[in-house]
Amino acid sequence: MMELEALQAVLPQLRELGGSLVAISPQLPSYGRAVRRRAALEFDVLSDEGLEVAQAFGLAFTLPPYLEELYRSFGNTLDKFHGEPAYRLPLTDLHLDPGSLRRPPPVVAARLAK
């Protein structure tokens, strides 16, 4: 959620430059809405159920068993939040133009968008 909050912080700069922002999460829609409310985000958080979009961009990966066990030990039940039994996550990515796959920090994103 910290990354979403960092993106929220630079949203005004992105808008000044004519940009817009949308987040895509593997969480089920109800969890995405809750995150948006809790963090007071002014951009949409869309649901990528089954990580189909992440897979299409080559950004989905399955946690190895030892990390799945670690996640579970901290109470992180990805299977509940994502609606699937596999412990998979997307790599985060930031698209600034249609031909690029770059992931700068949010504060840099506003500068790159100029």
C-alpha positions as CSV (number, residue, x, y, z in Angstrom):
1,M,0.0,0.0,0.0
2,M,3.0,2.3,0.5
3,E,3.6,2.5,-3.2
4,L,0.0,3.4,-3.9
5,E,0.3,6.2,-1.3
6,A,3.5,7.4,-3.0
7,L,1.7,7.4,-6.3
8,Q,-1.1,9.4,-4.8
9,A,1.4,12.0,-3.6
10,V,2.7,12.6,-7.1
11,L,-0.8,12.4,-8.8
12,P,-1.2,16.2,-8.8
13,Q,2.1,16.6,-10.7
14,L,1.1,13.9,-13.2
15,R,-2.3,15.6,-13.8
16,E,-0.6,19.0,-14.4
17,L,1.4,17.3,-17.1
18,G,-1.8,15.9,-18.7
19,G,-1.2,12.4,-17.2
20,S,-3.6,10.0,-15.5
21,L,-3.1,7.1,-13.2
22,V,-4.7,3.7,-12.6
23,A,-3.5,0.8,-10.5
24,I,-4.0,-2.8,-11.3
25,S,-4.0,-5.3,-8.4
26,P,-4.5,-9.1,-8.1
27,Q,-6.7,-8.5,-5.1
28,L,-10.4,-9.3,-5.4
29,P,-12.5,-6.2,-6.2
30,S,-13.8,-5.9,-2.6
31,Y,-10.3,-5.7,-1.2
32,G,-9.2,-3.2,-3.9
33,R,-12.1,-0.9,-3.0
34,A,-11.2,-1.1,0.7
35,V,-7.6,-0.2,-0.1
36,R,-8.7,2.8,-2.2
37,R,-11.0,4.1,0.6
38,R,-8.5,3.5,3.4
39,A,-5.6,5.2,1.6
40,A,-7.9,8.0,0.2
41,L,-6.7,7.3,-3.3
42,E,-8.0,9.6,-6.1
43,F,-7.3,7.0,-8.8
44,D,-8.9,3.7,-9.6
45,V,-7.6,0.4,-8.4
46,L,-8.7,-2.2,-10.9
47,S,-8.8,-5.9,-10.1
48,D,-6.6,-8.3,-12.2
49,E,-8.2,-11.6,-11.0
50,G,-6.1,-14.5,-11.8
51,L,-3.2,-12.2,-12.7
52,E,-4.2,-12.4,-16.4
53,V,-2.9,-8.8,-17.1
54,A,0.3,-9.4,-15.2
55,Q,0.9,-12.6,-17.0
56,A,0.3,-10.9,-20.4
57,F,3.1,-8.4,-19.6
58,G,5.3,-11.1,-18.1
59,L,5.1,-9.7,-14.6
60,A,3.5,-12.5,-12.6
61,F,5.5,-14.9,-10.5
62,T,4.8,-17.7,-8.0
63,L,6.4,-17.5,-4.6
64,P,8.7,-20.4,-3.8
65,P,7.4,-22.7,-0.9
66,Y,9.6,-21.1,1.7
67,L,8.3,-17.6,1.0
68,E,4.7,-18.9,0.9
69,E,5.3,-20.4,4.3
70,L,6.8,-17.1,5.5
71,Y,3.8,-15.1,4.2
72,R,1.4,-17.5,5.9
73,S,3.3,-17.2,9.2
74,F,2.7,-13.4,9.1
75,G,-1.0,-14.0,8.4
76,N,-0.8,-12.9,4.8
77,T,-3.3,-15.1,3.1
78,L,-2.8,-14.2,-0.5
79,D,-5.2,-17.0,-1.5
80,K,-8.0,-15.3,0.3
81,F,-7.2,-11.8,-1.1
82,H,-6.5,-13.0,-4.6
83,G,-9.2,-15.7,-4.8
84,E,-6.9,-18.4,-6.0
85,P,-4.9,-21.1,-4.2
86,A,-1.5,-20.2,-5.8
87,Y,0.7,-17.7,-4.0
88,R,1.4,-15.5,-7.0
89,L,2.3,-11.9,-7.1
90,P,2.8,-9.3,-9.8
91,L,6.0,-7.4,-10.2
92,T,5.1,-3.7,-10.1
93,D,5.5,-1.7,-13.3
94,L,4.9,1.8,-14.4
95,H,4.1,2.6,-18.0
96,L,4.9,6.2,-19.0
97,D,4.4,5.7,-22.7
98,P,3.0,2.9,-24.8
99,G,6.4,1.6,-25.9
100,S,8.2,1.4,-22.6
101,L,8.4,-0.8,-19.5
102,R,10.1,1.3,-16.9
103,R,9.6,1.3,-13.2
104,P,11.0,4.5,-11.7
105,P,10.1,5.6,-8.1
106,P,6.8,7.6,-8.1
107,V,8.6,10.9,-7.5
108,V,10.8,10.3,-10.6
109,A,7.7,9.3,-12.6
110,A,6.3,12.9,-12.4
111,R,9.7,14.2,-13.7
112,L,9.9,11.6,-16.5
113,A,6.4,12.4,-17.7
114,K,7.5,16.0,-18.6
